[in-house]
């Protein structure tokens, strides 16, 4: 496995530790890619990193998600 990009790691860490806090936004491309890979799930309040894939990618470095 290769490491997550800086933007993807920041996005996943934000949604793991600070979910639903206003004022911080990630690029649409990063959010779409994280959702496409199954790292983030969408709910009425925003996005959550509750999927096993997202937590595993964050813990192990995951793949080059922006590639």
CHARMM-style PDB file with segment names, atoms N, HN, CA, C and O in Angstrom:
ATOM      1  N   UNK     1       0.832  -1.181   0.000  1.00  0.00      PROA
ATOM      2  CA  UNK     1       0.000   0.000   0.000  1.00  0.00      PROA
ATOM      3  C   UNK     1       0.879   1.248   0.000  1.00  0.00      PROA
ATOM      4  O   UNK     1       1.901   1.300   0.684  1.00  0.00      PROA
ATOM      5  N   UNK     2       0.474   2.242  -0.767  1.00  0.00      PROA
ATOM      6  HN  UNK     2      -0.356   2.199  -1.323  1.00  0.00      PROA
ATOM      7  CA  UNK     2       1.157   3.523  -0.715  1.00  0.00      PROA
ATOM      8  C   UNK     2       0.423   4.436   0.248  1.00  0.00      PROA
ATOM      9  O   UNK     2      -0.708   4.153   0.642  1.00  0.00      PROA
ATOM     10  N   UNK     3       1.057   5.516   0.621  1.00  0.00      PROA
ATOM     11  HN  UNK     3       1.976   5.746   0.300  1.00  0.00      PROA
ATOM     12  CA  UNK     3       0.464   6.416   1.606  1.00  0.00      PROA
ATOM     13  C   UNK     3      -0.670   7.238   1.007  1.00  0.00      PROA
ATOM     14  O   UNK     3      -0.717   7.476  -0.200  1.00  0.00      PROA
ATOM     15  N   UNK     4      -1.580   7.666   1.873  1.00  0.00      PROA
ATOM     16  HN  UNK     4      -1.542   7.473   2.853  1.00  0.00      PROA
ATOM     17  CA  UNK     4      -2.635   8.593   1.476  1.00  0.00      PROA
ATOM     18  C   UNK     4      -1.997   9.927   1.114  1.00  0.00      PROA
ATOM     19  O   UNK     4      -0.945  10.282   1.646  1.00  0.00      PROA
ATOM     20  N   UNK     5      -2.631  10.664   0.212  1.00  0.00      PROA
ATOM     21  HN  UNK     5      -3.486  10.376  -0.220  1.00  0.00      PROA
ATOM     22  CA  UNK     5      -2.156  12.012  -0.062  1.00  0.00      PROA
ATOM     23  C   UNK     5      -2.421  12.868   1.165  1.00  0.00      PROA
ATOM     24  O   UNK     5      -3.241  12.516   2.014  1.00  0.00      PROA
ATOM     25  N   UNK     6      -1.725  13.990   1.255  1.00  0.00      PROA
ATOM     26  HN  UNK     6      -1.059  14.276   0.566  1.00  0.00      PROA
ATOM     27  CA  UNK     6      -1.906  14.875   2.406  1.00  0.00      PROA
ATOM     28  C   UNK     6      -3.345  15.356   2.512  1.00  0.00      PROA
ATOM     29  O   UNK     6      -3.903  15.415   3.608  1.00  0.00      PROA
ATOM     30  N   UNK     7      -3.947  15.700   1.379  1.00  0.00      PROA
ATOM     31  HN  UNK     7      -3.494  15.653   0.489  1.00  0.00      PROA
ATOM     32  CA  UNK     7      -5.321  16.213   1.417  1.00  0.00      PROA
ATOM     33  C   UNK     7      -6.313  15.132   1.831  1.00  0.00      PROA
ATOM     34  O   UNK     7      -7.261  15.417   2.563  1.00  0.00      PROA
ATOM     35  N   UNK     8      -6.113  13.904   1.379  1.00  0.00      PROA
ATOM     36  HN  UNK     8      -5.343  13.672   0.784  1.00  0.00      PROA
ATOM     37  CA  UNK     8      -7.026  12.822   1.747  1.00  0.00      PROA
ATOM     38  C   UNK     8      -6.861  12.467   3.225  1.00  0.00      PROA
ATOM     39  O   UNK     8      -7.856  12.249   3.916  1.00  0.00      PROA
ATOM     40  N   UNK     9      -5.629  12.405   3.718  1.00  0.00      PROA
ATOM     41  HN  UNK     9      -4.821  12.582   3.156  1.00  0.00      PROA
ATOM     42  CA  UNK     9      -5.398  12.108   5.132  1.00  0.00      PROA
ATOM     43  C   UNK     9      -6.024  13.191   6.010  1.00  0.00      PROA
ATOM     44  O   UNK     9      -6.672  12.876   7.008  1.00  0.00      PROA
ATOM     45  N   UNK    10      -5.838  14.453   5.652  1.00  0.00      PROA
ATOM     46  HN  UNK    10      -5.312  14.709   4.842  1.00  0.00      PROA
ATOM     47  CA  UNK    10      -6.422  15.556   6.423  1.00  0.00      PROA
ATOM     48  C   UNK    10      -7.940  15.463   6.424  1.00  0.00      PROA
ATOM     49  O   UNK    10      -8.581  15.689   7.450  1.00  0.00      PROA
ATOM     50  N   UNK    11      -8.507  15.132   5.284  1.00  0.00      PROA
ATOM     51  HN  UNK    11      -7.986  14.948   4.450  1.00  0.00      PROA
ATOM     52  CA  UNK    11      -9.962  14.998   5.161  1.00  0.00      PROA
ATOM     53  C   UNK    11     -10.479  13.878   6.057  1.00  0.00      PROA
ATOM     54  O   UNK    11     -11.457  14.069   6.779  1.00  0.00      PROA
ATOM     55  N   UNK    12      -9.842  12.728   6.020  1.00  0.00      PROA
ATOM     56  HN  UNK    12      -9.048  12.574   5.433  1.00  0.00      PROA
ATOM     57  CA  UNK    12     -10.283  11.591   6.829  1.00  0.00      PROA
ATOM     58  C   UNK    12     -10.100  11.861   8.319  1.00  0.00      PROA
ATOM     59  O   UNK    12     -10.969  11.527   9.124  1.00  0.00      PROA
ATOM     60  N   UNK    13      -8.971  12.464   8.686  1.00  0.00      PROA
ATOM     61  HN  UNK    13      -8.264  12.735   8.032  1.00  0.00      PROA
ATOM     62  CA  UNK    13      -8.748  12.774  10.097  1.00  0.00      PROA
ATOM     63  C   UNK    13      -9.765  13.785  10.603  1.00  0.00      PROA
ATOM     64  O   UNK    13     -10.264  13.663  11.722  1.00  0.00      PROA
ATOM     65  N   UNK    14     -10.072  14.781   9.784  1.00  0.00      PROA
ATOM     66  HN  UNK    14      -9.667  14.880   8.875  1.00  0.00      PROA
ATOM     67  CA  UNK    14     -11.075  15.777  10.173  1.00  0.00      PROA
ATOM     68  C   UNK    14     -12.421  15.114  10.442  1.00  0.00      PROA
ATOM     69  O   UNK    14     -13.065  15.387  11.455  1.00  0.00      PROA
ATOM     70  N   UNK    15     -12.840  14.245   9.532  1.00  0.00      PROA
ATOM     71  HN  UNK    15     -12.318  14.024   8.708  1.00  0.00      PROA
ATOM     72  CA  UNK    15     -14.145  13.607   9.685  1.00  0.00      PROA
ATOM     73  C   UNK    15     -14.149  12.542  10.783  1.00  0.00      PROA
ATOM     74  O   UNK    15     -15.216  12.164  11.267  1.00  0.00      PROA
ATOM     75  N   UNK    16     -12.988  12.059  11.177  1.00  0.00      PROA
ATOM     76  HN  UNK    16     -12.121  12.366  10.784  1.00  0.00      PROA
ATOM     77  CA  UNK    16     -12.926  11.103  12.282  1.00  0.00      PROA
ATOM     78  C   UNK    16     -13.009  11.816  13.634  1.00  0.00      PROA
ATOM     79  O   UNK    16     -13.712  11.365  14.538  1.00  0.00      PROA
ATOM     80  N   UNK    17     -12.291  12.923  13.762  1.00  0.00      PROA
ATOM     81  HN  UNK    17     -11.720  13.289  13.028  1.00  0.00      PROA
ATOM     82  CA  UNK    17     -12.173  13.578  15.064  1.00  0.00      PROA
ATOM     83  C   UNK    17     -13.043  14.812  15.250  1.00  0.00      PROA
ATOM     84  O   UNK    17     -13.395  15.147  16.381  1.00  0.00      PROA
ATOM     85  N   UNK    18     -13.398  15.493  14.168  1.00  0.00      PROA
ATOM     86  HN  UNK    18     -13.113  15.221  13.249  1.00  0.00      PROA
ATOM     87  CA  UNK    18     -14.101  16.776  14.281  1.00  0.00      PROA
ATOM     88  C   UNK    18     -15.326  16.835  13.383  1.00  0.00      PROA
ATOM     89  O   UNK    18     -15.622  17.879  12.803  1.00  0.00      PROA
ATOM     90  N   UNK    19     -16.029  15.738  13.267  1.00  0.00      PROA
ATOM     91  HN  UNK    19     -15.789  14.890  13.739  1.00  0.00      PROA
ATOM     92  CA  UNK    19     -17.136  15.688  12.330  1.00  0.00      PROA
ATOM     93  C   UNK    19     -18.188  16.762  12.601  1.00  0.00      PROA
ATOM     94  O   UNK    19     -18.496  17.086  13.748  1.00  0.00      PROA
ATOM     95  N   UNK    20     -18.709  17.284  11.544  1.00  0.00      PROA
ATOM     96  HN  UNK    20     -18.458  17.020  10.613  1.00  0.00      PROA
ATOM     97  CA  UNK    20     -19.819  18.237  11.540  1.00  0.00      PROA
ATOM     98  C   UNK    20     -19.476  19.600  12.133  1.00  0.00      PROA
ATOM     99  O   UNK    20     -20.386  20.323  12.539  1.00  0.00      PROA
ATOM    100  N   UNK    21     -18.218  19.974  12.199  1.00  0.00      PROA
ATOM    101  HN  UNK    21     -17.478  19.387  11.869  1.00  0.00      PROA
ATOM    102  CA  UNK    21     -17.875  21.323  12.637  1.00  0.00      PROA
ATOM    103  C   UNK    21     -17.836  22.229  11.418  1.00  0.00      PROA
ATOM    104  O   UNK    21     -17.139  21.931  10.448  1.00  0.00      PROA
ATOM    105  N   UNK    22     -18.569  23.321  11.455  1.00  0.00      PROA
ATOM    106  HN  UNK    22     -19.135  23.563  12.243  1.00  0.00      PROA
ATOM    107  CA  UNK    22     -18.592  24.230  10.309  1.00  0.00      PROA
ATOM    108  C   UNK    22     -17.279  25.000  10.182  1.00  0.00      PROA
ATOM    109  O   UNK    22     -16.493  25.069  11.127  1.00  0.00      PROA
ATOM    110  N   UNK    23     -17.058  25.566   9.025  1.00  0.00      PROA
ATOM    111  HN  UNK    23     -17.697  25.510   8.258  1.00  0.00      PROA
ATOM    112  CA  UNK    23     -15.922  26.450   8.840  1.00  0.00      PROA
ATOM    113  C   UNK    23     -14.701  25.831   8.189  1.00  0.00      PROA
ATOM    114  O   UNK    23     -13.782  26.561   7.819  1.00  0.00      PROA
ATOM    115  N   UNK    24     -14.653  24.532   8.035  1.00  0.00      PROA
ATOM    116  HN  UNK    24     -15.400  23.939   8.336  1.00  0.00      PROA
ATOM    117  CA  UNK    24     -13.508  23.906   7.381  1.00  0.00      PROA
ATOM    118  C   UNK    24     -14.020  23.091   6.214  1.00  0.00      PROA
ATOM    119  O   UNK    24     -14.876  22.222   6.377  1.00  0.00      PROA
ATOM    120  N   UNK    25     -13.493  23.374   5.038  1.00  0.00      PROA
ATOM    121  HN  UNK    25     -12.797  24.080   4.906  1.00  0.00      PROA
ATOM    122  CA  UNK    25     -13.975  22.681   3.841  1.00  0.00      PROA
ATOM    123  C   UNK    25     -12.815  22.042   3.087  1.00  0.00      PROA
ATOM    124  O   UNK    25     -11.709  22.581   3.037  1.00  0.00      PROA
ATOM    125  N   UNK    26     -13.090  20.908   2.517  1.00  0.00      PROA
ATOM    126  HN  UNK    26     -13.988  20.470   2.558  1.00  0.00      PROA
ATOM    127  CA  UNK    26     -12.119  20.220   1.673  1.00  0.00      PROA
ATOM    128  C   UNK    26     -12.579  20.345   0.234  1.00  0.00      PROA
ATOM    129  O   UNK    26     -13.750  20.615  -0.033  1.00  0.00      PROA
ATOM    130  N   UNK    27     -11.658  20.149  -0.684  1.00  0.00      PROA
ATOM    131  HN  UNK    27     -10.707  19.930  -0.467  1.00  0.00      PROA
ATOM    132  CA  UNK    27     -12.025  20.261  -2.087  1.00  0.00      PROA
ATOM    133  C   UNK    27     -13.087  19.223  -2.434  1.00  0.00      PROA
ATOM    134  O   UNK    27     -13.127  18.129  -1.871  1.00  0.00      PROA
ATOM    135  N   UNK    28     -13.917  19.590  -3.348  1.00  0.00      PROA
ATOM    136  HN  UNK    28     -13.884  20.478  -3.806  1.00  0.00      PROA
ATOM    137  CA  UNK    28     -14.986  18.689  -3.796  1.00  0.00      PROA
ATOM    138  C   UNK    28     -14.393  17.392  -4.339  1.00  0.00      PROA
ATOM    139  O   UNK    28     -14.939  16.307  -4.134  1.00  0.00      PROA
ATOM    140  N   UNK    29     -13.268  17.524  -5.034  1.00  0.00      PROA
ATOM    141  HN  UNK    29     -12.825  18.405  -5.201  1.00  0.00      PROA
ATOM    142  CA  UNK    29     -12.597  16.354  -5.613  1.00  0.00      PROA
ATOM    143  C   UNK    29     -12.179  15.368  -4.513  1.00  0.00      PROA
ATOM    144  O   UNK    29     -12.352  14.159  -4.663  1.00  0.00      PROA
ATOM    145  N   UNK    30     -11.636  15.883  -3.421  1.00  0.00      PROA
ATOM    146  HN  UNK    30     -11.495  16.865  -3.299  1.00  0.00      PROA
ATOM    147  CA  UNK    30     -11.194  15.026  -2.322  1.00  0.00      PROA
ATOM    148  C   UNK    30     -12.375  14.316  -1.672  1.00  0.00      PROA
ATOM    149  O   UNK    30     -12.312  13.115  -1.409  1.00  0.00      PROA
ATOM    150  N   UNK    31     -13.452  15.057  -1.413  1.00  0.00      PROA
ATOM    151  HN  UNK    31     -13.503  16.033  -1.626  1.00  0.00      PROA
ATOM    152  CA  UNK    31     -14.649  14.467  -0.802  1.00  0.00      PROA
ATOM    153  C   UNK    31     -15.251  13.410  -1.724  1.00  0.00      PROA
ATOM    154  O   UNK    31     -15.609  12.323  -1.271  1.00  0.00      PROA
ATOM    155  N   UNK    32     -15.365  13.724  -3.022  1.00  0.00      PROA
ATOM    156  HN  UNK    32     -15.075  14.607  -3.390  1.00  0.00      PROA
ATOM    157  CA  UNK    32     -15.937  12.769  -3.975  1.00  0.00      PROA
ATOM    158  C   UNK    32     -15.086  11.512  -4.061  1.00  0.00      PROA
ATOM    159  O   UNK    32     -15.618  10.402  -4.113  1.00  0.00      PROA
ATOM    160  N   UNK    33     -13.770  11.679  -4.078  1.00  0.00      PROA
ATOM    161  HN  UNK    33     -13.338  12.580  -4.036  1.00  0.00      PROA
ATOM    162  CA  UNK    33     -12.873  10.522  -4.179  1.00  0.00      PROA
ATOM    163  C   UNK    33     -12.956   9.662  -2.912  1.00  0.00      PROA
ATOM    164  O   UNK    33     -12.970   8.434  -2.996  1.00  0.00      PROA
ATOM    165  N   UNK    34     -13.012  10.302  -1.747  1.00  0.00      PROA
ATOM    166  HN  UNK    34     -13.001  11.299  -1.679  1.00  0.00      PROA
ATOM    167  CA  UNK    34     -13.122   9.559  -0.488  1.00  0.00      PROA
ATOM    168  C   UNK    34     -14.437   8.789  -0.425  1.00  0.00      PROA
ATOM    169  O   UNK    34     -14.477   7.664   0.074  1.00  0.00      PROA
ATOM    170  N   UNK    35     -15.508   9.388  -0.927  1.00  0.00      PROA
ATOM    171  HN  UNK    35     -15.476  10.302  -1.333  1.00  0.00      PROA
ATOM    172  CA  UNK    35     -16.809   8.721  -0.949  1.00  0.00      PROA
ATOM    173  C   UNK    35     -16.795   7.567  -1.950  1.00  0.00      PROA
ATOM    174  O   UNK    35     -17.309   6.483  -1.675  1.00  0.00      PROA
ATOM    175  N   UNK    36     -16.200   7.820  -3.114  1.00  0.00      PROA
ATOM    176  HN  UNK    36     -15.782   8.701  -3.337  1.00  0.00      PROA
ATOM    177  CA  UNK    36     -16.103   6.794  -4.161  1.00  0.00      PROA
ATOM    178  C   UNK    36     -15.327   5.571  -3.678  1.00  0.00      PROA
ATOM    179  O   UNK    36     -15.690   4.438  -3.993  1.00  0.00      PROA
ATOM    180  N   UNK    37     -14.267   5.800  -2.918  1.00  0.00      PROA
ATOM    181  HN  UNK    37     -13.973   6.720  -2.662  1.00  0.00      PROA
ATOM    182  CA  UNK    37     -13.453   4.703  -2.394  1.00  0.00      PROA
ATOM    183  C   UNK    37     -14.082   4.031  -1.182  1.00  0.00      PROA
ATOM    184  O   UNK    37     -13.583   3.011  -0.707  1.00  0.00      PROA
ATOM    185  N   UNK    38     -15.165   4.592  -0.684  1.00  0.00      PROA
ATOM    186  HN  UNK    38     -15.571   5.421  -1.069  1.00  0.00      PROA
ATOM    187  CA  UNK    38     -15.836   4.018   0.474  1.00  0.00      PROA
ATOM    188  C   UNK    38     -15.235   4.452   1.797  1.00  0.00      PROA
ATOM    189  O   UNK    38     -15.564   3.885   2.839  1.00  0.00      PROA
ATOM    190  N   UNK    39     -14.356   5.450   1.776  1.00  0.00      PROA
ATOM    191  HN  UNK    39     -14.088   5.910   0.929  1.00  0.00      PROA
ATOM    192  CA  UNK    39     -13.726   5.939   3.002  1.00  0.00      PROA
ATOM    193  C   UNK    39     -14.697   6.775   3.826  1.00  0.00      PROA
ATOM    194  O   UNK    39     -14.679   6.709   5.056  1.00  0.00      PROA
ATOM    195  N   UNK    40     -15.545   7.560   3.165  1.00  0.00      PROA
ATOM    196  HN  UNK    40     -15.560   7.614   2.166  1.00  0.00      PROA
ATOM    197  CA  UNK    40     -16.533   8.387   3.848  1.00  0.00      PROA
ATOM    198  C   UNK    40     -17.924   7.925   3.467  1.00  0.00      PROA
ATOM    199  O   UNK    40     -18.148   7.453   2.352  1.00  0.00      PROA
ATOM    200  N   UNK    41     -18.851   8.062   4.389  1.00  0.00      PROA
ATOM    201  HN  UNK    41     -18.670   8.446   5.294  1.00  0.00      PROA
ATOM    202  CA  UNK    41     -20.257   7.805   4.099  1.00  0.00      PROA
ATOM    203  C   UNK    41     -21.026   9.094   4.337  1.00  0.00      PROA
ATOM    204  O   UNK    41     -20.655   9.904   5.186  1.00  0.00      PROA
ATOM    205  N   UNK    42     -22.081   9.271   3.592  1.00  0.00      PROA
ATOM    206  HN  UNK    42     -22.382   8.613   2.902  1.00  0.00      PROA
ATOM    207  CA  UNK    42     -22.885  10.483   3.689  1.00  0.00      PROA
ATOM    208  C   UNK    42     -24.094  10.237   4.574  1.00  0.00      PROA
ATOM    209  O   UNK    42     -24.717   9.176   4.520  1.00  0.00      PROA
ATOM    210  N   UNK    43     -24.415  11.234   5.390  1.00  0.00      PROA
ATOM    211  HN  UNK    43     -23.908  12.095   5.434  1.00  0.00      PROA
ATOM    212  CA  UNK    43     -25.633  11.179   6.191  1.00  0.00      PROA
ATOM    213  C   UNK    43     -26.262  12.575   6.189  1.00  0.00      PROA
ATOM    214  O   UNK    43     -25.650  13.509   5.671  1.00  0.00      PROA
ATOM    215  N   UNK    44     -27.450  12.745   6.745  1.00  0.00      PROA
ATOM    216  HN  UNK    44     -27.947  11.986   7.166  1.00  0.00      PROA
ATOM    217  CA  UNK    44     -28.115  14.052   6.688  1.00  0.00      PROA
ATOM    218  C   UNK    44     -27.302  15.201   7.296  1.00  0.00      PROA
ATOM    219  O   UNK    44     -27.501  16.355   6.915  1.00  0.00      PROA
ATOM    220  N   UNK    45     -26.404  14.916   8.220  1.00  0.00      PROA
ATOM    221  HN  UNK    45     -26.242  13.979   8.530  1.00  0.00      PROA
ATOM    222  CA  UNK    45     -25.608  15.964   8.847  1.00  0.00      PROA
ATOM    223  C   UNK    45     -24.298  16.255   8.147  1.00  0.00      PROA
ATOM    224  O   UNK    45     -23.595  17.192   8.528  1.00  0.00      PROA
ATOM    225  N   UNK    46     -23.952  15.480   7.137  1.00  0.00      PROA
ATOM    226  HN  UNK    46     -24.523  14.719   6.828  1.00  0.00      PROA
ATOM    227  CA  UNK    46     -22.687  15.664   6.434  1.00  0.00      PROA
ATOM    228  C   UNK    46     -22.061  14.327   6.104  1.00  0.00      PROA
ATOM    229  O   UNK    46     -22.744  13.409   5.650  1.00  0.00      PROA
ATOM    230  N   UNK    47     -20.774  14.217   6.331  1.00  0.00      PROA
ATOM    231  HN  UNK    47     -20.219  14.963   6.700  1.00  0.00      PROA
ATOM    232  CA  UNK    47     -20.038  12.993   6.029  1.00  0.00      PROA
ATOM    233  C   UNK    47     -19.473  12.397   7.306  1.00  0.00      PROA
ATOM    234  O   UNK    47     -19.146  13.120   8.247  1.00  0.00      PROA
ATOM    235  N   UNK    48     -19.361  11.077   7.334  1.00  0.00      PROA
ATOM    236  HN  UNK    48     -19.626  10.489   6.570  1.00  0.00      PROA
ATOM    237  CA  UNK    48     -18.794  10.354   8.477  1.00  0.00      PROA
ATOM    238  C   UNK    48     -17.747   9.373   7.983  1.00  0.00      PROA
ATOM    239  O   UNK    48     -17.856   8.849   6.874  1.00  0.00      PROA
ATOM    240  N   UNK    49     -16.742   9.125   8.795  1.00  0.00      PROA
ATOM    241  HN  UNK    49     -16.654   9.551   9.696  1.00  0.00      PROA
ATOM    242  CA  UNK    49     -15.749   8.103   8.486  1.00  0.00      PROA
ATOM    243  C   UNK    49     -16.043   6.893   9.365  1.00  0.00      PROA
ATOM    244  O   UNK    49     -15.231   6.505  10.205  1.00  0.00      PROA
ATOM    245  N   UNK    50     -17.202   6.314   9.158  1.00  0.00      PROA
ATOM    246  HN  UNK    50     -17.861   6.629   8.475  1.00  0.00      PROA
ATOM    247  CA  UNK    50     -17.607   5.158   9.952  1.00  0.00      PROA
ATOM    248  C   UNK    50     -17.346   3.842   9.238  1.00  0.00      PROA
ATOM    249  O   UNK    50     -17.508   2.773   9.827  1.00  0.00      PROA
ATOM    250  N   UNK    51     -16.948   3.908   7.986  1.00  0.00      PROA
ATOM    251  HN  UNK    51     -16.816   4.776   7.507  1.00  0.00      PROA
ATOM    252  CA  UNK    51     -16.727   2.673   7.240  1.00  0.00      PROA
ATOM    253  C   UNK    51     -15.409   2.029   7.655  1.00  0.00      PROA
ATOM    254  O   UNK    51     -14.453   2.718   8.012  1.00  0.00      PROA
ATOM    255  N   UNK    52     -15.370   0.721   7.603  1.00  0.00      PROA
ATOM    256  HN  UNK    52     -16.146   0.161   7.313  1.00  0.00      PROA
ATOM    257  CA  UNK    52     -14.142  -0.009   7.908  1.00  0.00      PROA
ATOM    258  C   UNK    52     -13.030   0.382   6.945  1.00  0.00      PROA
ATOM    259  O   UNK    52     -11.869   0.472   7.342  1.00  0.00      PROA
ATOM    260  N   UNK    53     -13.378   0.615   5.675  1.00  0.00      PROA
ATOM    261  HN  UNK    53     -14.322   0.542   5.353  1.00  0.00      PROA
ATOM    262  CA  UNK    53     -12.381   0.980   4.669  1.00  0.00      PROA
ATOM    263  C   UNK    53     -11.717   2.307   5.014  1.00  0.00      PROA
ATOM    264  O   UNK    53     -10.499   2.447   4.893  1.00  0.00      PROA
ATOM    265  N   UNK    54     -12.510   3.273   5.439  1.00  0.00      PROA
ATOM    266  HN  UNK    54     -13.498   3.159   5.537  1.00  0.00      PROA
ATOM    267  CA  UNK    54     -11.962   4.581   5.793  1.00  0.00      PROA
ATOM    268  C   UNK    54     -11.059   4.524   7.004  1.00  0.00      PROA
ATOM    269  O   UNK    54      -9.985   5.126   7.016  1.00  0.00      PROA
ATOM    270  N   UNK    55     -11.487   3.808   8.015  1.00  0.00      PROA
ATOM    271  HN  UNK    55     -12.360   3.319   8.005  1.00  0.00      PROA
ATOM    272  CA  UNK    55     -10.681   3.687   9.232  1.00  0.00      PROA
ATOM    273  C   UNK    55      -9.402   2.899   8.971  1.00  0.00      PROA
ATOM    274  O   UNK    55      -8.346   3.236   9.506  1.00  0.00      PROA
ATOM    275  N   UNK    56      -9.490   1.851   8.152  1.00  0.00      PROA
ATOM    276  HN  UNK    56     -10.348   1.578   7.718  1.00  0.00      PROA
ATOM    277  CA  UNK    56      -8.308   1.054   7.821  1.00  0.00      PROA
ATOM    278  C   UNK    56      -7.317   1.870   6.997  1.00  0.00      PROA
ATOM    279  O   UNK    56      -6.109   1.802   7.226  1.00  0.00      PROA
ATOM    280  N   UNK    57      -7.824   2.637   6.042  1.00  0.00      PROA
ATOM    281  HN  UNK    57      -8.805   2.692   5.855  1.00  0.00      PROA
ATOM    282  CA  UNK    57      -6.946   3.459   5.213  1.00  0.00      PROA
ATOM    283  C   UNK    57      -6.215   4.489   6.061  1.00  0.00      PROA
ATOM    284  O   UNK    57      -5.028   4.740   5.855  1.00  0.00      PROA
ATOM    285  N   UNK    58      -6.913   5.073   6.999  1.00  0.00      PROA
ATOM    286  HN  UNK    58      -7.877   4.869   7.166  1.00  0.00      PROA
ATOM    287  CA  UNK    58      -6.306   6.071   7.873  1.00  0.00      PROA
ATOM    288  C   UNK    58      -5.269   5.431   8.798  1.00  0.00      PROA
ATOM    289  O   UNK    58      -4.204   6.002   9.032  1.00  0.00      PROA
ATOM    290  N   UNK    59      -5.579   4.261   9.315  1.00  0.00      PROA
ATOM    291  HN  UNK    59      -6.445   3.797   9.125  1.00  0.00      PROA
ATOM    292  CA  UNK    59      -4.673   3.570  10.234  1.00  0.00      PROA
ATOM    293  C   UNK    59      -3.423   3.041   9.536  1.00  0.00      PROA
ATOM    294  O   UNK    59      -2.328   3.093  10.095  1.00  0.00      PROA
ATOM    295  N   UNK    60      -3.585   2.534   8.323  1.00  0.00      PROA
ATOM    296  HN  UNK    60      -4.475   2.492   7.868  1.00  0.00      PROA
ATOM    297  CA  UNK    60      -2.471   1.888   7.628  1.00  0.00      PROA
ATOM    298  C   UNK    60      -1.840   2.739   6.548  1.00  0.00      PROA
ATOM    299  O   UNK    60      -0.825   2.342   5.974  1.00  0.00      PROA
ATOM    300  N   UNK    61      -2.403   3.889   6.255  1.00  0.00      PROA
ATOM    301  HN  UNK    61      -3.227   4.211   6.721  1.00  0.00      PROA
ATOM    302  CA  UNK    61      -1.846   4.710   5.201  1.00  0.00      PROA
ATOM    303  C   UNK    61      -2.639   4.628   3.921  1.00  0.00      PROA
ATOM    304  O   UNK    61      -2.581   5.546   3.104  1.00  0.00      PROA
ATOM    305  N   UNK    62      -3.380   3.550   3.723  1.00  0.00      PROA
ATOM    306  HN  UNK    62      -3.427   2.804   4.387  1.00  0.00      PROA
ATOM    307  CA  UNK    62      -4.279   3.414   2.580  1.00  0.00      PROA
ATOM    308  C   UNK    62      -3.573   3.439   1.242  1.00  0.00      PROA
ATOM    309  O   UNK    62      -2.420   3.026   1.121  1.00  0.00      PROA
ATOM    310  N   UNK    63      -4.284   3.930   0.235  1.00  0.00      PROA
ATOM    311  HN  UNK    63      -5.221   4.265   0.333  1.00  0.00      PROA
ATOM    312  CA  UNK    63      -3.755   4.001  -1.122  1.00  0.00      PROA
ATOM    313  C   UNK    63      -3.607   5.450  -1.527  1.00  0.00      PROA
ATOM    314  O   UNK    63      -4.072   6.343  -0.819  1.00  0.00      PROA
ATOM    315  N   UNK    64      -2.981   5.691  -2.628  1.00  0.00      PROA
ATOM    316  HN  UNK    64      -2.603   4.966  -3.204  1.00  0.00      PROA
ATOM    317  CA  UNK    64      -2.857   7.047  -3.142  1.00  0.00      PROA
ATOM    318  C   UNK    64      -4.216   7.450  -3.676  1.00  0.00      PROA
ATOM    319  O   UNK    64      -4.477   7.311  -4.871  1.00  0.00      PROA
ATOM    320  N   UNK    65      -5.071   7.939  -2.823  1.00  0.00      PROA
ATOM    321  HN  UNK    65      -4.859   8.051  -1.852  1.00  0.00      PROA
ATOM    322  CA  UNK    65      -6.488   8.132  -3.102  1.00  0.00      PROA
ATOM    323  C   UNK    65      -6.782   9.233  -4.104  1.00  0.00      PROA
ATOM    324  O   UNK    65      -7.874   9.254  -4.671  1.00  0.00      PROA
ATOM    325  N   UNK    66      -5.854  10.149  -4.345  1.00  0.00      PROA
ATOM    326  HN  UNK    66      -4.967  10.133  -3.884  1.00  0.00      PROA
ATOM    327  CA  UNK    66      -6.102  11.214  -5.314  1.00  0.00      PROA
ATOM    328  C   UNK    66      -5.580  10.860  -6.697  1.00  0.00      PROA
ATOM    329  O   UNK    66      -5.715  11.651  -7.631  1.00  0.00      PROA
ATOM    330  N   UNK    67      -4.988   9.688  -6.839  1.00  0.00      PROA
ATOM    331  HN  UNK    67      -4.878   9.046  -6.081  1.00  0.00      PROA
ATOM    332  CA  UNK    67      -4.427   9.288  -8.134  1.00  0.00      PROA
ATOM    333  C   UNK    67      -5.516   8.911  -9.101  1.00  0.00      PROA
ATOM    334  OT1 UNK    67      -5.229   8.548 -10.242  1.00  0.00      PROA
TER     335      UNK     67
END
